[in-house]
Amino acid sequence: MERHTAHGNRQRKHLNWIAKRYPDAWQQANTVRANPERKTWPDWCYLPLSWWRQIARHHWDDPALTIERVVDIARLQTLGAWRVTQGVYRFDPDLYAALVDTPLSGDLAAGLLLRLPAWGVYLETPGLSFSGIPFIGVYASLEYDVSDGHAELRLILDSEHPDLHFLPVPLRLGDGSLLAAVTRTHAVAWHRATQEYPDKLKFFDDILPEQDTRDLAPILSLLLYLCADEADTARAPQPRSARTRKQGQRLRPPEQVSDWVVGERIGAAMRQARGDAPTERDGDRARPRPHWRRAHWHTFWTGPREGERSVRVKWLPPMPVGLDGQSPPAVVPPVGS
C-alpha cells in the first residue's frame, strides 16, 4: 500500500544535502543515460560508479581521489539512484521480526538482488545496528563495475550517530555465502587501498568479516524479500519520463516521497497464526495448530530431465501452514520488466 506521509522529510533532506555539494549531478546523470552510445551497463543499474566519479570531479579544485571523496561518490551514486522513484519501505512489525531473524546459511542467492523493485530503495530498520551502533534505515542500490563486470550491492546506513552517519557499505556479489561476499569485498578494498591510499590502511585493522556478516544479514533478508515473487507489497513506483526539445528523454523524479507498507496481509496472517485457538482433531488424529513456517532458502533444479540441469537457490518468505483462505501475496516485478 502506498502512502504519502511526513516520514519522507528525512530522505528529502538527504537529497538536498548531496545536491548542494554537486548542484548539476542529476542533470549530468540524465545526459549520460540519454546517450545510447554510452549505455554499456545492465538495466538493473541506474548509473555505474565510474560515471558518478566523472560527474563529481567537475566540482573538485584538484583531481586527487582521496578516500573522503570515494565515500562521497558512493553516497552520490546511491542517493542518485533512489531519487528517481523515492520509495520508503516500512515493514509490518511481525513480518519484519521474522525476516531479520531468517538465517542466511549456505550460498547467497545474489541473482535475486538484481531484481530490486527500483534502482534505489530506502528501508526503515528499527532495532538494527552495525558495529554495535544503531541505524535508522538503509538506502540500497546496485552497481555494475565497468572494469570487470561484477555486480555490487551498495548500501548507505542512515544513523544519527556521528561515527556511523551516512556510512557507505559495498557488497561484491558473486558465488558463495554472505561471509564469502563480505570477505571478497574486503579483499578488493584492501587491494585498492594498498595501491591508492597506503596512508589509510589503519582503517582496515578493526574490520571483522564475521561481525560485518552478522550485521548485514538482516538487511539482506529484507532486501531479498522485496525481490521475491511472493512479496506482500503493492507494485513498486516506476520511473516517470518527459521529453524536452533540447535534452531529449529525461527521467522525472516524483514531487514527494512514497511510503510503501510491506506485509500488511502476511503480518495479519502471522498474528492470526499465533492465536490461542485450540488444536483441532481430525478423527483420532490431532491436526496441528495453524502456524507460520520460518523463512528459509530453497534449493531446486532447473532444466530438462534428460539434459543438462543446473541447481538454483531461491529465498522463500515466511509461509502459512494450516491458515485457510489466505490469498497469495502480490508479485513485485524486477526492474526493467
Phi, psi and omega in degrees: 000135180264136177222149175249115183228180179283355181299334184286353181301322181296314181291323177296324176295323177297316178298315180297323180297312182287329180292328177291329179284328181226078191303326184253018185298317183292319178296318179296320178297318177299320181297317179296314183293332182282348181267108183298334180288339179267348185282093182239023182231162182293160183293337182286351177255128180292309179200125182299157182299327181299324178287321177297327178296318178295320179297316183293326184297336178295345184254006181259145177288330178223159186278000184299133181259091180277167179296327177296323179287327175299317178297318181296319179296321178298320177294317180299318181298309186289320176294324178295321178291321180291327184302330187296324182239332173056054178260130175250124185254124179241122185271144169307137187300325180286319176295319180302313181298322180291322182291314182290344178267359182286124179288138177256065180272159180077198181288141177279128180283072187299328181299330179295329182293342177284000180252029176307143183292351177206166178298327177219140179228158173235125179249133170282136190229063180298135175085355181268156180214162177226124185055035177083000182251125181290148173228151188279320183199180181214133169273145178221137175213176182242139180243140173247115181283107184292343181283327182224001176079009180281148174265144178226143169269128182247120181245149168232117181276125183261106182226154175269357178282134184297334181276350182226024183285114175059050184274122175284136177228110178271156175219113182281115186277157181166197180284156175104186184280175175297321177299320178297321179294318179295315179298319179296319180296316179296323180295317179295317180296319179297317180298316180292323181294321180296333181270324189248331184225060183298337180281354182253009185296339180297337180292341180276350183296326185266005181282126178237106183304322181295318179292317178299322178298315179297322182286328183276337184304314179298323179296317179298321179298318179295316180293319179297326177296318178297332182275347185282148177298331185272007185300132181269081179204160178289167178300133184294155178297138180255145180299142175257152181226160177212148180254130176245157184293320185272323189254356180072210183286128181226143175283138180250117178290154178292161182278345178212162181286140176261129178264118182248116179272125184251127171088026179297314181289315183290327176294319178297320179295323178294322178292323176295320181295334179275001183297168183263031178296139181291156177294130180273152180250139177243090187070236178269000184248132180282132176276140181294143177297141176307137182208181183241122178283135185298142176301146185200169173273144179234125178261132180213164183256146175234159180109168182293150181297324184260008181236199181286128182241156179229148179268141179229158178238131181233139178270126179253129179288172177308137187237137180287141174236115179080016176261106183281145171081012178277125179283152181292146181296161179289161182256135175255114182284156177288159176300136177090000180278000000 
